[in-house]
Amino acid sequence: KASAFAVIMRIMYSAFGDPSMMQDWSGLFAILAAISMTVGNVLALAQSNIKRLLGYSTIAQAGYILVGVASVPANQVGSTFYGAGPQGAMYYLAGYAFTNLAVFFTVIAITMRTGDDSIDGLKGMLKRSPLLASLLVFGILSLLGMPPTVGFMAKVVVFGSALNADLAWLAIVGVVNTVIAAYYYLRVIRMIVFDDPVDPSTFSGDKPVLVAAGLAAIGTGIFGLAPFLLLEFAESALTIVSGL
């Protein structure tokens, strides 16, 4: 996914460097962003399998990243924080990598122990495996875009870039989709935290998995509280990609 978005931005900066052509391609990517966000979130609503839910969620997350890509014409390297369209796309992508690792490591650890991929299998997981459940909840909150996670700051940046690129309608679509996503994300969190467990037995994850998920979760928190650290990296990466 990272390489795909890098190629997209490289093409927009080099092959379509003319402002009018970049504006045309911006409109196309804006439409793709809206479709990706909406289709991914709507399909995720109907899922009863946690891995499939996260799979469709990934489609929606790609749409959020495309919001930043679509904002390239109005934003160049070195722009302000809220107008950082291409930097925002890179920042979102990097932040999503940390979040995704935290979520998928914990989901894999849990499902391997329980043998149950269903969302119902996560009921009462906070009682069965407090550490794994806490890491999973934190990761899900970042996917949703709740402060103080990197997911929240990433959405602030890309939605702000859309506004600065005169794509207010796209920012509105993004906010609406975030509300849609809140329904299925918070449903999973409710089951993990408040529901009674299907099986009362307790367990913990393997140490390598816990360490990996823990480090990813730490990154999710740090780059949410100090977004400038990752934005500087995103700007450097964008400079390389664009050849500027």
matplotlib code that plots the C-alpha trace (Angstrom):
import matplotlib.pyplot as plt

x = [0.0, 2.8, 4.6, 1.3, 0.6, 4.2, 3.9, 0.6, 2.1, 5.3, 3.1, 1.1, 4.3, 6.2, 3.9, 1.1, 3.1, 1.0, -1.4, -4.5, -3.7, -3.0, -6.4, -8.1, -6.4, -7.2, -10.9, -10.5, -8.7, -11.2, -14.0, -12.0, -11.4, -15.1, -16.0, -13.3, -14.3, -18.0, -17.8, -15.3, -17.3, -20.7, -19.5, -17.7, -21.1, -22.4, -19.4, -19.5, -15.9, -13.3, -10.7, -13.1, -14.3, -10.7, -10.2, -13.1, -11.9, -8.6, -10.4, -12.0, -8.6, -7.2, -9.9, -8.8, -5.3, -6.5, -8.1, -4.6, -3.5, -6.4, -5.3, -1.9, -2.6, -3.3, -0.5, 3.2, 6.1, 6.7, 3.0, 1.4, 0.3, -3.4, -2.8, -0.3, -2.1, 0.7, 2.5, -0.9, -1.2, 2.3, 1.6, -1.7, 0.0, 2.9, 0.5, -1.8, 1.1, 1.7, -2.0, -2.6, 0.3, -1.0, -4.5, -3.6, -0.9, -3.5, -6.3, -4.0, -2.8, -6.4, -7.9, -5.0, -5.7, -9.5, -9.9, -12.7, -12.6, -16.0, -16.6, -18.7, -15.6, -14.2, -16.9, -15.5, -11.9, -10.9, -11.6, -9.9, -6.8, -6.5, -3.3, -4.2, -7.7, -6.3, -3.9, -6.7, -9.1, -6.3, -5.6, -9.3, -9.7, -6.8, -8.5, -11.7, -9.7, -10.1, -7.6, -4.8, -3.9, -2.1, -5.3, -7.0, -4.2, -4.0, -7.7, -7.3, -4.4, -6.1, -9.5, -7.9, -5.9, -9.2, -10.7, -7.6, -7.8, -11.4, -12.6, -15.0, -17.4, -14.8, -14.0, -17.7, -17.8, -14.9, -16.5, -19.7, -17.8, -16.0, -19.4, -20.4, -17.2, -17.8, -20.9, -18.9, -15.7, -17.5, -19.6, -16.5, -15.1, -18.4, -18.1, -14.5, -15.0, -18.6, -20.0, -19.6, -17.0, -18.1, -15.4, -14.3, -10.7, -7.9, -4.8, -2.0, -0.3, 3.1, 5.9, 7.1, 3.6, 3.0, 6.3, 5.5, 1.9, 3.1, 5.7, 3.2, 0.8, 3.5, 4.2, 0.4, 0.3, 3.6, 3.0, -0.5, 0.8, 3.8, 2.6, 5.4, 7.9, 6.1, 5.2, 8.9, 9.5, 6.5, 7.9, 11.3, 9.7, 7.6, 10.6, 12.3, 9.1, 8.4, 12.0, 11.7]
y = [0.0, 2.4, 1.9, 2.3, 5.7, 6.7, 5.9, 7.9, 11.0, 10.6, 10.5, 13.6, 15.6, 14.6, 13.4, 15.8, 18.8, 21.2, 22.9, 22.3, 18.6, 18.1, 19.7, 17.2, 14.3, 15.8, 15.5, 11.9, 11.0, 12.9, 10.8, 7.6, 8.7, 9.2, 5.8, 4.0, 5.5, 4.8, 1.3, 0.2, 1.4, 0.3, -3.2, -3.3, -2.7, -6.1, -8.1, -10.7, -11.8, -9.5, -10.1, -9.4, -6.3, -5.1, -5.9, -3.7, -1.1, -1.1, -0.1, 2.8, 3.8, 3.9, 6.4, 8.7, 8.6, 9.4, 12.6, 13.9, 12.7, 14.5, 17.7, 17.8, 20.7, 23.2, 22.1, 21.8, 20.7, 23.1, 24.1, 24.7, 21.9, 22.1, 22.5, 19.6, 17.6, 15.3, 15.4, 14.5, 11.5, 10.3, 11.0, 9.1, 6.2, 6.0, 6.4, 3.8, 1.4, 1.6, 1.4, -1.6, -3.5, -3.0, -4.2, -7.1, -8.5, -8.5, -10.0, -12.7, -13.4, -13.6, -15.7, -18.2, -18.8, -18.9, -20.4, -18.0, -15.3, -14.0, -10.6, -12.3, -14.2, -11.0, -10.6, -10.0, -10.1, -7.4, -10.0, -12.9, -11.1, -7.6, -6.6, -7.9, -6.4, -3.0, -2.9, -3.9, -1.2, 1.4, 0.4, 0.5, 3.9, 5.1, 3.5, 5.4, 8.6, 9.4, 11.6, 11.4, 8.7, 9.2, 8.3, 11.4, 13.7, 12.0, 12.7, 16.3, 16.8, 15.2, 16.7, 20.1, 19.7, 19.0, 22.2, 24.2, 22.6, 23.8, 20.2, 20.9, 18.3, 15.6, 16.7, 16.4, 12.9, 12.0, 13.2, 11.3, 8.2, 8.5, 8.6, 5.4, 3.7, 4.7, 2.4, -0.8, 0.2, 1.1, -2.0, -4.1, -2.1, -2.5, -6.3, -6.3, -4.1, -4.5, -7.9, -11.1, -13.5, -16.6, -18.6, -17.5, -18.9, -16.4, -16.3, -14.0, -13.6, -14.9, -12.5, -11.6, -10.7, -8.7, -6.8, -6.1, -5.0, -2.9, -1.1, -0.4, 0.9, 3.2, 4.6, 5.1, 7.2, 9.1, 10.2, 11.3, 13.5, 14.7, 14.7, 17.0, 14.1, 12.0, 15.0, 15.8, 12.3, 12.5, 15.7, 14.2, 11.1, 13.3, 15.3, 12.0, 10.7, 14.0, 14.6, 18.2]
z = [0.0, 0.9, -2.4, -4.3, -2.8, -3.3, -7.0, -7.2, -5.8, -7.9, -11.0, -9.9, -9.3, -12.4, -15.3, -14.4, -13.3, -15.2, -12.7, -14.9, -15.4, -11.7, -10.9, -13.2, -11.5, -8.1, -8.9, -9.9, -6.7, -4.7, -6.2, -5.6, -2.0, -1.4, -2.9, -1.0, 2.3, 1.8, 0.4, 3.0, 5.9, 4.7, 4.0, 7.4, 9.1, 8.1, 9.2, 12.0, 11.5, 13.0, 10.3, 7.5, 9.4, 9.6, 5.9, 4.8, 7.3, 5.4, 2.2, 4.1, 5.5, 2.0, 1.1, 4.0, 2.6, -0.8, 0.6, 1.2, -2.3, -3.9, -2.1, -3.8, -6.3, -3.5, -1.2, -1.9, 0.3, 3.2, 3.6, 6.9, 9.3, 8.4, 4.7, 4.4, 1.7, 0.5, 3.8, 5.4, 3.1, 4.1, 7.8, 7.6, 5.9, 8.4, 11.4, 10.0, 9.8, 13.6, 14.3, 11.9, 13.4, 16.9, 15.9, 13.8, 16.2, 19.0, 16.9, 15.6, 19.2, 20.5, 17.6, 17.8, 21.4, 21.2, 17.7, 17.1, 14.4, 15.1, 16.7, 19.3, 20.3, 21.6, 24.2, 27.7, 26.4, 28.9, 31.7, 29.9, 28.6, 30.0, 28.2, 24.8, 25.1, 26.1, 23.2, 20.8, 22.2, 21.9, 18.3, 17.4, 18.8, 16.6, 13.5, 14.5, 14.9, 18.6, 20.5, 21.6, 18.9, 15.7, 13.9, 15.2, 14.1, 10.7, 10.1, 11.3, 8.7, 5.7, 6.3, 6.9, 3.6, 1.8, 3.1, 2.0, -1.4, -1.9, -1.4, 1.5, 0.2, 0.5, 4.1, 4.9, 3.3, 5.4, 8.6, 7.8, 7.1, 10.4, 12.1, 10.2, 11.3, 14.9, 14.9, 14.1, 15.9, 19.2, 18.9, 19.0, 21.9, 23.8, 23.5, 24.6, 27.6, 28.9, 27.7, 29.7, 28.2, 26.3, 28.0, 31.5, 31.2, 31.1, 28.9, 27.8, 24.4, 23.4, 24.5, 21.0, 19.9, 23.0, 22.6, 18.9, 19.6, 22.5, 20.5, 17.8, 20.3, 21.8, 18.4, 17.9, 21.0, 20.6, 17.1, 18.1, 20.9, 19.0, 15.3, 14.2, 14.6, 12.0, 9.8, 9.5, 8.3, 6.0, 4.4, 3.9, 2.3, 0.1, -1.0, -2.1, -3.8, -5.7, -6.6, -5.3]

ax = plt.figure().add_subplot(projection="3d")
ax.plot(x, y, z, "-o")
ax.set_aspect("equal")
plt.show()
